[in-house]
Amino acid sequence: MSSDTLAKVPAAPEIPERADTLRIVPHRRLGQWTTAIAVLVLLGFAVNSVLRNEAFQWNVVADYFTSDSMLRGLWLTLWLTAVVMVLGFALGTLLAVFRLSANPVLRAVSWAYVWLFGSIPILVQLLLWFNIGALYPHVFGVRTVDLLSPVAVAIVGLTLHEAAYAAEVVRGGILSVDRGQIEAAQALGLSRWRRLWRIVLPQAMRSIVPPAGNMLIGTLKGTSIVSVIAVSDLLFSVQLVYHRTYQVIPLLMVATLWYTVVTSVLGRLPPAAVRWPATAGRHSAGPRPGAEAAAVRRTDLRARPRAGR
């Protein structure tokens, strides 16, 4: 190649140093910061108005917060919640099994129960059970008024109401179990009830526990409605005091704070309860990889004759 040809070839452009020419500019989130500041300002005004408003009478709230009447009402609320949840899920599990049964009569009864008690408001159910003596004055030779106390009416009404929702929760958990697990249990010759209690329900717990936790909190808050039938729960205890002292707002704040504390504690239970069946399911799912081979080797070593025999 001649020198003239080389002179016509253009020189390669120089590549600038990127570190010197490029500069990282952070993205400006003006709208997000403006919204956050506005929310904090409004929240500050709200908190300041609550703390400085003399109508709340925080000294009265502090006096009644741990009083004997409030603690007795709180204890009855917790006890009623526990009883209703246990009985409601026991009846709901039975209804869920009926709904999945091959018997059309059991399926129809379960569907009708869930439809009926899920449609009627809980307040109407409680008032109906509270006045059931007008329909049936005597049951088994005993006056209905003497047989059903206000606490018994609250347990019956809340249990029948919660069982309708528990049945759907349990049914959804059972349907979430892999069909192969049930077929494997059938191949082993397990009876229907043993398949249910030993195979299906333990695995269904992973799907049952999260909505059951929400039902627990909802049942706790729903127990406040039993105050309309004179059950001495937390809200009824508050009402007894402010009807006597006319300090309505501070007494309602006592109930509000107690419900907030208890629901916050119960809200921490479902995540821990979900981890337990998941861990149990991993341990019960089968042997770990290589465990079967190790068992075969141990059996083979035990079967070999020892030297010197």
N, C-alpha and C positions, 0 to 999 in steps of 0.2 A: 504494500500500500504506500502510495507516494505521500510526500509531505503536504501537497495541496489538499489531498483527500482528508488527511488527518486534521487539517486546519478547519475543514467545513463541519466536522462532527461537533455538535453543541456540547458544552460541558454540563455535567450532571448538577442539578440544583442542590444547593446546600440545605440539609434538613436541620431545621432549628431545634435547639434543645427544648423538649417538652416541659421539663421541670422549670425552665425559666419563663416559658411563654404561657403555660396553663395555670390557672388559679381556681381552686375549689371554693365555690361560693355556696354557703348553706342556704337551703330553701326557706323562704320566709313564710311562716305560718301565722300570719297576722290575725286571720279570722279565728283560729283555734285559741290563741292566747287572749284575744279580746273576749271571746265567749267564756273562757275559764275565769278571767278576772271578774266579769259581770256576775257569774254564778257565785263566786266566793264573796263578793260584796253583798249580794242578796242573802246568802246564807248567814253572813255575819250580822246583818240587820235582823234576821229572823231569830237567831240565837240570842242576840242582845235583848230583843223585845220579850222573849220568854223568860230570861234570867232576871230582868229588871222590872218586869210587870208585877206589881204588888198583889194583883188579884189571884195569882197562882198560890200565894201564901206557902212558900217553900218550907217555912218552919212547921206548919201544920202537916205538910207531906212527910217531913222527917219524923214527926211525933207518931204518926199512924202507920208508917211504912212497915215497922216490925212489931206492931201491937198484936196482942193475943187474938183478937177477933180476925184481923187480916191473915195471920198465919194459919188459923183454923180454916178459914175460907180457902186459902191457897192449898192447904193439904187436901181438902175435899175435892177441889178442882183437879189436882194431880191424880188422886185416887180414882175419881170418876173417869178421867181420861184413860188410865191404864186398864180399868175394867172394861170399858166400852171397846177399846182397841182389841183386847184379847178375845172377848165374846164376838165382836163384829167380824174378826178375821176367821175365827173358828166356824161361824155360820157362813161366812162368805166362801171359805174353802169348800164346804159341803155343797153350796149352791153352784160353785164353779165345776165341781165334779159332776153334778147333776146335768149342768148345761152341756158338758162334753160326753155325756152318756149316750149309749145307743138306744136307750129306752125313750120313746117319744113323749111319754107322760112326764118323766123326770125333766126332760128338756123344756117342756111347756111350762111346768110349774116353776122352774128356775127363771125362765124368761119373764113370766108374769110377775114374779116377786120383784125382780130387778126393775121392771117397767113401773110397777105400782109404787114401790117405796122410793124409787128415784125420781118420781114425778111429783110427789106430795112434799111441800115445804116442811122442814123439820119443826117449825113453830106450830104448824097445824097438827102434825103428828103428836107432839107433846100435849097440846090442849085436848086432842081427842082421847089420848090414853088417860089424861088426868080426869076427864069426865066420863070414863068408860062405865062408871057405876050407874049412870042414867040408863044405859042400855042393858047391862047385866048387874042387877043389884046384888046377887049372890052367886058365888062361884064355889062349887064343892061344899055347899052348906055354910060358907063363910062370907060375911059382908065384903063386897069388893072394896069399899072405902078402907076397911081395916087391913085388907090383904095388900093393897098397893099404896105404899107411902109415897110421898113426893120423890124421895131418892130412888125408890124402886121404879116409879114411873119414868124418871130421867134415864135410868139404866136401860129399861125396855125400849123407850122411844129412840134414844141415841143408838143403841145396838142395832135395832131393825133398820134404821136409816143408814148407818155406816156399813152394814153387811151388804147392802145393795151395791155400793161402790167397791167394797173389798172383793166381791165376787168377780167383778170385771177385771180388777187388778190381778187376782190369782189366775183367772182364765187366760189373760194375756201372757202371764209368766209361763203357764203350762204349755201354751201353744208355741212359745219361743224355744222349747227344748227340741233338739234334733230328733227327727223321727227314727233315725237309726239307733239311738239309745233305747227307745221303747222296743224296737224289734229285737235288739240284742237281749234285752231282759226277757222277752217272750221266748226267745230261743233257749234261754237257760231254764225255762220252766217256772218262772216266778209268777205268782198269782197277781191278779189285778191290783189288789190293795198293796202288796209288797212292791210292785212296780211303782205305784204312786208315791209311797212313803220313802222308799229307799233309793229310787232312781230319778223320778220326775221332779218331785218337789225340791230336793236339794239343789238340783241344777236350775230350777225355775227361780230360786231365790235371788239370783243375780238380776233378774228382771222385775222381781216383786219388791225388793227392798227400797229402791229409790222412790217410786210412787207411794209406798207405805209410809216412808218418812214424811212426805208431804201430807198424807192423810193424818198422821199423828199430830202435826202442828195444826192442821185444820180442825181436828177433833178437839184439841185443847182450847182453841179460840171459840169453837162452837158450843162448848159447855157453858159459856156465859149466858146462853139463851135459857138455861134451866132456872134462872132467877125469876122468870115469869110464873113458875109454879112453886115459888117459895122454897127452893132448895138453897141451903146456906153455903153457896160457893163463894168465890172471891168477889164477884160483882154484887151478889146479894148482901154480903157483909158490908161492902162499901155503901150500898144504898141504905142499909139500916142506920149507919152512922150519920150520913148527911141528911137523912130525914129528921134526925134528932138535933143536929147542930147547924143545919142549913149551910154547911161548907161544901157545896157541891163540887166546885172546880178542884180544890186540892184533894178531895177524896177520889175523884175520878182520875186524877194524876197518879195516885197511889196504885190503883188498878192498872193503869196504863204502864207504869214502870214495871210492875210485877209481871204482866203479860209479856212485855218486851224482854225482860231478863230470861224468863222460862223458855220462850220460843227461840231466843238466841242460843241457849244451851242445847235444846232439842234439835236445832238446826245443824249442830255439829255431829249428831249421831248417825244419820244416814250415810255420809261418806265412809266412816269407819266400819259401819255394818256392811257396806258394799264390798270392802276389801276382804272381809272375812270369808264370805262364800266363794269369792274369786280365788283366794289362796287355797281354801279347802278343795275347790274344784281342780286346781293344778295338782295337788297332792293325791287326789283320788282318781285322776284321769287315767293313770296307768303307770307302768314302770318307766324309769328314766332311760334314755338311750344308753345301750350297753349293759343295762342291769340284767337282762335275760341271758346274755352271753356269759356274764360273770357268774350267774347262778348255775349255768350249765357246767362251767369250769370247776366250781366248787363241788358240784355233785360228782363230776368225773374224778376229782382228786380223792373224794371220800370213798369212791367205789374201787380204787386201785388197791391191790394188796400191798401192805407195808413190807419193806425189806427185812429179812431175817425171820419171817414167819415160815 
